[in-house]
Amino acid sequence: MKCESPKFQAEQLEERVLLAGNVALGIVLNAGGPSLDISLTGDADDNSLAVTTTGTGAGTQITVSLEDGGTFVPGVIAAPAPVLAAIAATVDAFSPSSITFNATFANALAGGAAIPLNVDIDLGAGNDTVAVTDTTFGGDVSVDTGTGNDTGVLVGNQFNGDVMVDMDGGNDLLHATFNVFGDNAGPFENLTFDMGAGNDLLEYGGNVFLNTGVVLVDGGDGHDRQDWIHGTPDDQYVNTSPLLPGWEVFDHADDSPTGV
C-alpha cells in the first residue's frame, strides 16, 4: 500500500451475545395409547439440544443436554406419582443444562417398558440445533425444529416406531447417517423427512430401512439439495421404496439415492 493512502482506524464494536433458549421437559401419560409421552419444547430463542447414549449393558447412560447456556424448565407434567417417581429414580446426574439417565431408563426408552415411551422434540422459532446419536427408541419420535435456519443431526440411532422430522421454514441442514428405521417385526413404521420452505440441504447415507411403511423425503419449497455422503454405503430399503418430491439437486457422491 502506498504511504499516502488514507489510514483507517478500526472501532471496536459492541460484543453480541446470542440468547440461549430454554427447553421445557414434559411427561404425560396418554391413557388412550397407552403410552408415556416425553416432550422437549423450546422457546423463540436459539435452542441447542443433544441426546446421546454411551456405554453398554448395565453401564448404559442417556444424556440430554443443552448447549450455550440453555436451561431446562418444567413443562406439562400429567402422570401418576409412581410413574414420575420411577423416572426420577433413573436419573444418575442432573444440572440445569444436563440430565443423565441410567440403563433402566435406556431399556424403557428402547421398548422394554410395559407401555411405549414416545419422544416429541419441538424447538420453536429461532436458529436451533438438535443432535440425536447412538440411541434406541422403541416408541414414536417426532422432531420439529420450527422456523429459522436450523440444523438436525441423526447418527447411529435405532428407531423402532414412526419417525417424523419437520425442519419447517428456513434454510436448514439435516444430516442423517447410519440409522436403522423400523423394527422388522411389524406393523410397518412410517418415516417422514420434511425440509419445509427454504433452501435446504439433506446429507445422508448408510441408513437401513427394515420393512418400513411410507418413506417420504420431501424437499419442500425452495432450492433443495440431497447430498449422498461420499464413501458410505447406499441406503438399504426392505420391501419399500421412498418418495422423493421437492428436490432440485441430487449429488451423486454415492451410487444411488435409494439402493433399489
C-alpha positions in Angstrom: 0.0 0.0 0.0 1.3 3.5 -0.9 2.4 5.7 2.0 0.0 8.4 1.0 -3.1 6.1 1.2 -5.5 7.1 3.9 -5.4 5.1 7.1 -8.5 3.6 8.6 -8.9 3.1 12.3 -11.0 0.2 13.4 -13.5 0.9 16.1 -14.3 -1.9 18.5 -17.9 -3.0 18.1 -20.1 -3.9 21.0 -20.0 -7.7 21.6 -23.1 -9.6 20.5 -24.4 -12.2 22.9 -26.6 -14.8 21.4 -29.6 -15.7 23.5 -29.6 -19.3 24.6 -33.1 -20.9 24.7 -34.8 -22.7 27.5 -36.3 -26.1 26.9 -39.4 -27.4 28.8 -39.4 -31.0 29.9 -42.8 -32.6 30.0 -44.1 -36.0 30.9 -47.7 -37.0 30.1 -49.3 -40.4 30.5 -51.5 -41.0 27.5 -54.1 -43.5 28.6 -55.6 -43.7 25.2 -52.4 -45.2 23.7 -51.5 -46.2 26.1 -48.1 -44.5 26.1 -45.8 -42.3 28.1 -45.1 -39.2 26.1 -41.9 -37.3 26.8 -41.7 -33.8 25.4 -38.8 -31.3 25.0 -40.2 -27.9 24.0 -38.1 -25.0 23.1 -38.8 -21.3 23.0 -38.3 -18.4 20.5 -34.6 -18.2 21.2 -31.8 -20.3 19.8 -32.1 -23.8 21.3 -29.2 -26.3 21.1 -30.3 -29.8 22.3 -28.3 -33.0 22.2 -29.4 -36.6 23.1 -26.7 -39.3 23.1 -26.2 -42.7 24.5 -22.9 -44.0 25.9 -21.8 -47.3 27.5 -23.3 -50.8 27.2 -25.3 -53.1 29.3 -25.7 -52.0 32.9 -23.4 -49.1 32.2 -25.6 -47.6 29.5 -26.4 -43.9 30.0 -28.5 -41.4 28.1 -27.6 -37.8 28.4 -29.9 -35.0 27.3 -28.1 -31.7 27.3 -28.4 -28.0 26.3 -25.5 -26.0 24.9 -24.7 -22.3 25.0 -26.2 -21.6 28.5 -29.6 -23.1 27.9 -31.5 -24.5 30.8 -34.3 -27.0 31.4 -37.6 -25.7 32.8 -40.7 -27.6 33.9 -43.1 -28.5 31.2 -46.5 -30.2 31.2 -46.5 -32.9 33.9 -49.5 -35.2 33.8 -48.6 -38.6 35.1 -49.3 -40.5 38.3 -46.8 -40.0 41.2 -45.5 -43.6 41.0 -44.6 -43.1 37.3 -42.8 -39.9 38.0 -41.0 -41.4 40.9 -39.9 -44.3 38.7 -38.5 -41.9 36.2 -36.8 -39.8 38.8 -35.1 -43.0 40.2 -33.4 -43.5 36.8 -31.6 -40.1 36.9 -27.9 -40.5 37.5 -26.9 -36.8 37.3 -28.8 -33.5 37.0 -27.8 -29.9 36.4 -29.8 -27.0 34.9 -28.5 -27.8 31.5 -27.9 -31.6 31.5 -29.8 -34.7 32.6 -28.2 -38.2 32.6 -30.4 -41.3 32.8 -29.2 -44.8 33.7 -29.6 -48.1 32.0 -33.1 -48.7 33.4 -34.4 -45.7 31.5 -32.4 -46.6 28.4 -34.0 -50.0 28.4 -37.5 -48.5 28.8 -36.9 -46.0 26.0 -35.8 -48.8 23.8 -39.1 -50.6 24.3 -38.5 -52.5 27.5 -41.3 -50.8 29.4 -44.9 -52.0 29.8 -46.0 -49.2 27.5 -44.2 -47.4 24.7 -42.2 -44.2 25.5 -42.8 -41.7 22.7 -40.5 -38.6 22.3 -41.6 -35.3 21.0 -39.0 -32.6 20.4 -40.4 -29.1 19.3 -37.8 -26.4 19.4 -39.9 -23.5 18.2 -38.7 -20.4 16.4 -35.0 -19.4 16.4 -31.9 -20.9 14.7 -32.0 -24.2 16.5 -29.8 -27.3 16.6 -30.8 -30.8 17.6 -28.4 -33.8 17.6 -29.5 -37.4 18.4 -26.8 -40.0 18.4 -26.4 -43.7 19.2 -29.8 -44.0 20.9 -32.5 -46.7 20.6 -36.2 -45.7 20.6 -38.9 -48.2 20.9 -41.8 -45.7 20.5 -42.6 -42.9 18.1 -40.2 -40.0 17.6 -41.2 -36.6 16.4 -38.8 -33.7 15.8 -39.9 -30.2 14.8 -37.2 -27.6 14.6 -39.6 -24.7 13.9 -38.9 -21.7 11.8 -35.4 -20.5 11.5 -32.1 -21.7 9.9 -31.9 -25.0 11.8 -29.6 -28.0 12.0 -30.6 -31.5 12.7 -28.2 -34.4 13.2 -29.3 -38.1 13.4 -26.4 -40.5 13.6 -26.3 -44.2 14.6 -29.7 -44.5 16.1 -32.3 -47.3 16.1 -35.9 -46.1 15.5 -38.4 -48.9 16.1 -41.5 -46.7 15.8 -42.8 -44.0 13.4 -40.4 -41.1 12.8 -41.4 -37.6 11.8 -38.7 -34.9 11.2 -40.1 -31.5 10.3 -37.4 -28.8 9.6 -40.1 -26.2 8.9 -39.3 -22.8 7.3 -35.8 -21.6 6.9 -32.5 -22.6 5.2 -32.0 -25.9 7.0 -29.4 -28.7 7.2 -30.4 -32.3 8.1 -27.6 -34.8 8.5 -28.9 -38.4 8.8 -26.4 -41.3 8.6 -26.1 -44.9 9.7 -29.5 -45.0 11.4 -31.9 -48.1 11.4 -35.6 -47.3 10.8 -38.2 -50.0 11.6 -38.0 -53.0 13.9 -38.5 -55.6 11.1 -41.4 -57.1 13.2 -44.5 -55.2 12.0 -46.7 -53.3 11.9 -44.9 -51.2 9.3 -43.4 -48.0 10.6 -43.6 -44.7 8.7 -40.7 -42.2 8.2 -41.1 -38.6 7.1 -38.3 -36.1 6.5 -40.0 -32.7 5.6 -37.4 -30.0 4.9 -40.1 -27.2 4.7 -39.8 -24.0 2.7 -36.3 -22.6 2.2 -33.0 -23.6 0.5 -32.2 -26.8 2.3 -29.5 -29.5 2.4 -30.0 -33.1 3.3 -26.9 -35.1 3.9 -27.5 -38.8 4.3 -26.1 -42.3 3.7 -25.7 -45.7 5.3 -29.2 -45.8 6.7 -31.2 -49.1 6.8 -35.0 -49.2 6.4 -36.5 -52.5 7.7 -39.9 -53.3 6.4 -41.0 -49.7 6.8 -44.3 -48.4 5.5 -44.4 -45.0 3.9 -40.9 -43.3 3.5 -41.4 -39.7 2.5 -38.3 -37.5 2.0 -39.7 -34.1 0.9 -37.5 -31.1 0.0 -40.4 -28.7 0.2 -40.4 -25.2 -1.5 -37.1 -23.6 -2.3 -33.8 -24.8 -3.9 -33.1 -28.0 -2.1 -30.2 -30.4 -2.4 -29.6 -34.0 -1.4 -26.0 -34.9 -0.8 -25.3 -38.7 -0.5 -22.3 -38.8 1.7 -19.3 -39.9 -0.2 -17.7 -43.2 0.9 -20.7 -44.5 2.8 -22.8 -47.4 1.6 -26.2 -46.9 -0.2 -29.3 -46.7 1.9 -30.9 -50.2 2.1 -34.7 -50.5 1.7 -36.5 -53.7 2.5 -40.0 -54.1 0.9 -40.4 -50.3 0.3 -39.3 -47.5 -1.9 -39.0 -43.9 -0.8 -41.0 -40.9 -2.2 -38.6 -38.1 -3.1 -40.6 -34.9 -4.1 -39.4 -31.4 -4.0 -35.7 -31.8 -4.7 -33.8 -29.7 -7.3 -30.3 -31.2 -6.9 -29.2 -34.8 -6.3 -25.5 -35.1 -5.6 -24.3 -38.5 -6.8 -21.4 -38.7 -4.4 -22.6 -42.2 -3.8 -24.0 -44.6 -6.3 -27.8 -44.5 -5.8 -30.3 -42.4 -3.9 -32.4 -45.3 -2.9 -30.5 -48.5 -3.1 -33.3 -50.1 -5.1 
